[in-house]
Amino acid sequence: MKDEKNVMLTISEMSQIHDISRQTLIYYDKINLFRPAFVDENGYRYYSSMQIPLLKEICFLKSIGVKLEDIKETTTGESTDDTMKLLDDQQNKIDEQIGLMQIQKKQIQERVSIYKSASEYSQEFNKPTIEYFPERHAIWIPWTEGVYTRTELHNALLKIWNFTSTFGYLPSRRWGAVLFAEHLESENPLHVAGGCTFVPNDMTITENTLIFPEGKYVCMSKYGMPYEFSHVKKLVRWIYENGYKITGNIYDECIMDAIFYGNDREVDFCQLQIPIAPV
């Protein structure tokens, strides 16, 4: 009597049932993950209907991102404990990926916000305004002393991103430069100036951490590189002439790199931010 519970299926039939390609089944056979019940003298592969649950399990595990080598190790065993551990491990990996994607989504939203606000900043071009900022933390890497070029800016930024990645943080779009208030009146106001980028305030404090305090800042949008000091001089003069004093370091945020607005200008569109208090 024919065993109706055990029907033999061709490779095409097996692939159609599981919505996978024939090439996938051939590859699974090659790596000894899922082999046909038998191969005839002409090399045609045939599968037993009793193998369907196993292939469904393999397809499921692959669909949730489990690596084939891990699937092979688990499906060749007889313990459900191994499968449970595999699923727990994969769930933890997915949770990590979700967290990473949430950070990426936030950074996308920040970048879109920055680009939208660029037009608003441009309307206030070269006009000092007073804005409030919460406390912000940043990582700073100084430029090579005396080397003030676009290449040096980018080198410092790459070093910062490499540094923050060791703490598990993705590169931030909020980046720019810092000039130290204590050197503004010196012969070299760019002494130890360098690139910086904002990081979460709960990131571990290091010797490269700068804290921009909560409070009021005089801000001015401008076209120019952060090592071009004329814009800083203009804004510092406005501060003194309007009855304020400088209370901290200067942040020069890159709102939009020159690559985003064609050949009209060869410098970045930035916003200077200087913390102030009444005299």
C-alpha positions in Angstrom: 0.0 0.0 0.0 1.2 3.5 -0.8 2.3 5.6 2.2 0.2 8.7 1.7 2.0 10.4 4.6 5.4 10.3 2.8 5.1 11.8 -0.6 8.2 12.4 -2.7 8.6 15.9 -4.1 10.8 17.2 -6.8 13.1 20.1 -6.1 10.8 22.5 -8.0 7.8 21.3 -5.9 9.7 21.7 -2.7 10.9 25.2 -3.6 7.4 26.3 -4.6 5.9 25.1 -1.3 8.4 27.3 0.6 8.6 30.2 -1.8 12.4 29.8 -2.3 14.4 29.2 -5.4 15.7 25.9 -6.7 19.2 27.4 -6.4 18.7 27.9 -2.7 17.9 24.2 -2.2 20.9 23.3 -4.2 23.1 25.5 -2.1 21.6 24.1 1.1 22.4 20.6 -0.2 26.0 21.7 -1.0 26.6 23.1 2.6 24.9 20.0 4.1 22.2 22.1 5.7 19.2 20.5 4.1 19.8 17.5 1.8 17.3 15.7 -0.5 15.9 12.3 0.6 17.6 10.8 -2.4 19.2 11.6 -5.8 18.4 9.4 -8.8 20.9 8.2 -11.3 20.3 11.3 -13.4 21.2 13.6 -10.6 17.6 14.7 -9.9 16.9 15.6 -6.3 13.8 14.3 -4.5 12.5 15.3 -1.1 10.2 13.6 1.3 7.1 15.4 2.5 8.3 14.4 6.0 11.2 16.9 5.5 8.8 19.9 5.1 8.7 20.9 8.8 12.5 21.0 8.9 12.7 23.2 5.8 10.0 25.5 7.2 12.0 25.9 10.4 15.2 26.7 8.4 13.3 29.3 6.3 11.8 30.8 9.5 15.2 31.1 11.2 16.7 32.6 8.1 13.8 35.1 7.8 14.6 36.5 11.3 18.2 37.0 10.4 19.9 33.9 11.9 23.1 32.9 10.1 23.0 29.7 8.1 26.0 28.2 10.1 24.0 28.8 13.3 20.9 27.3 11.8 22.9 24.2 10.7 24.3 23.7 14.2 20.9 24.0 15.8 18.8 22.0 13.4 21.3 19.0 13.4 20.8 18.7 17.1 18.0 17.1 19.0 17.6 19.5 21.9 15.0 22.3 22.0 17.3 24.1 24.5 19.7 24.9 21.6 16.8 26.3 19.6 15.6 28.4 22.5 19.1 29.8 23.1 19.4 30.6 19.4 16.1 32.5 19.4 17.1 34.4 22.6 20.4 35.4 21.1 18.7 36.5 17.9 16.2 38.5 19.9 19.0 40.3 21.7 20.7 41.1 18.4 17.4 42.5 17.0 16.9 44.6 20.1 20.4 46.1 19.6 19.6 46.7 15.9 16.4 48.5 16.9 18.3 50.7 19.3 20.8 51.5 16.6 18.1 52.3 14.1 16.3 54.6 16.6 19.6 56.5 16.9 19.9 56.7 13.2 16.3 57.9 12.8 17.0 60.6 15.3 20.1 61.7 13.4 18.1 61.8 10.2 15.5 64.0 11.9 18.2 66.3 13.2 19.8 66.6 9.8 16.4 67.4 8.1 15.8 70.0 10.8 19.2 71.6 10.2 18.7 71.8 6.4 15.2 73.3 6.9 16.6 75.9 9.3 19.4 76.8 7.0 17.1 79.1 5.0 16.0 80.8 8.2 19.6 81.3 9.2 20.5 82.7 5.8 17.8 85.4 6.2 19.6 86.6 9.4 23.0 86.4 7.6 25.6 88.5 9.5 23.0 89.8 12.0 23.7 89.0 15.7 20.8 87.5 17.5 20.5 86.2 21.1 19.4 82.6 21.5 19.0 80.2 24.5 20.7 76.8 24.5 20.6 74.0 27.1 23.8 72.5 28.5 25.5 70.6 25.7 28.5 68.2 25.7 31.0 67.9 22.9 34.1 66.0 22.0 37.0 68.2 20.8 40.1 67.4 18.9 42.6 70.2 18.3 43.8 71.1 14.8 47.5 70.8 14.1 49.0 74.1 15.3 49.4 76.5 12.4 47.7 74.2 9.9 44.3 75.7 9.2 42.9 74.1 6.0 39.7 72.4 5.0 41.6 69.1 5.0 42.7 69.6 8.5 39.1 70.3 9.6 38.0 67.0 8.0 40.9 65.1 9.6 40.0 66.3 13.0 36.4 65.4 12.4 37.3 61.9 11.4 39.4 61.5 14.5 36.4 62.7 16.6 34.1 60.2 14.9 36.6 57.4 15.5 36.9 58.4 19.1 33.1 58.6 19.8 32.6 55.2 18.1 34.7 53.6 20.8 31.9 54.6 23.2 29.2 53.2 20.9 28.0 56.5 19.4 27.4 57.1 15.7 28.8 60.1 14.0 26.8 63.2 14.8 25.6 65.7 12.2 26.0 68.5 14.8 29.6 69.3 14.3 31.8 72.4 13.9 34.7 74.0 15.6 35.6 75.5 19.0 37.7 78.5 19.7 38.8 79.1 23.3 37.8 82.3 25.0 41.1 82.6 26.9 43.1 82.9 23.6 40.8 85.5 21.9 43.0 88.4 22.8 46.3 86.6 22.3 48.7 86.7 19.4 47.3 83.4 18.2 43.6 83.3 18.9 43.4 79.8 17.2 45.7 78.2 19.7 44.4 74.7 20.5 41.3 75.5 18.5 39.9 72.4 16.8 37.0 70.4 15.6 34.2 69.3 17.9 30.9 67.5 17.7 28.0 67.2 20.1 27.5 63.9 22.0 24.8 62.8 24.5 25.3 64.5 27.9 25.5 61.1 29.6 28.5 60.0 27.6 31.6 59.3 29.8 33.5 62.5 30.5 37.0 62.4 29.0 39.9 64.9 28.6 38.5 65.6 25.2 35.1 66.6 26.6 33.9 70.2 26.4 30.8 71.4 28.2 28.9 74.3 26.7 26.9 75.8 29.5 23.2 76.4 29.6 22.3 80.0 28.9 22.1 82.8 26.4 24.4 82.9 23.4 25.0 85.7 20.8 24.7 83.9 17.5 25.5 85.0 13.9 25.2 83.1 10.7 27.9 83.6 8.1 29.7 82.1 5.1 33.3 81.3 6.1 35.6 78.7 7.5 36.0 78.5 11.3 39.7 79.4 11.1 38.8 82.7 9.4 38.8 85.0 12.4 37.2 88.2 10.9 33.7 87.0 11.7 34.6 86.3 15.3 36.1 89.7 15.7 32.9 91.3 14.4 30.7 89.4 16.8 33.0 90.0 19.8 32.9 93.7 19.0 29.1 93.6 18.9 29.1 91.9 22.3 31.3 94.5 24.0 29.4 97.4 22.3 26.1 96.1 23.6 26.9 95.7 27.2 27.7 92.0 27.4 30.7 89.9 28.3 31.9 86.6 27.0 31.4 83.8 29.5 32.8 80.7 27.7 34.2 79.2 24.6 33.1 80.0 21.1 31.3 77.3 19.0 31.2 77.6 15.3 28.6 75.2 14.0 28.7 74.0 10.4 25.1 74.4 9.2 25.8 73.4 5.6 29.0 72.3 3.9 29.9 74.0 0.7 29.2 70.9 -1.3 25.5 71.4 -0.8 25.1 74.6 -2.7 27.2 74.1 -5.8 29.9 76.4 -7.0 28.4 79.7 -5.8 30.7 79.7 -2.7 33.8 77.7 -1.6 33.2 78.1 2.1 30.8 76.6 4.6 27.6 78.1 5.9 28.0 78.3 9.7 26.6 79.8 12.8 28.8 81.4 15.5 27.6 80.9 19.1 29.2 82.8 21.9 27.9 82.5 25.5 27.3 85.9 27.1 26.1 87.6 30.3 25.4 91.3 31.1 28.4 93.3 32.2 
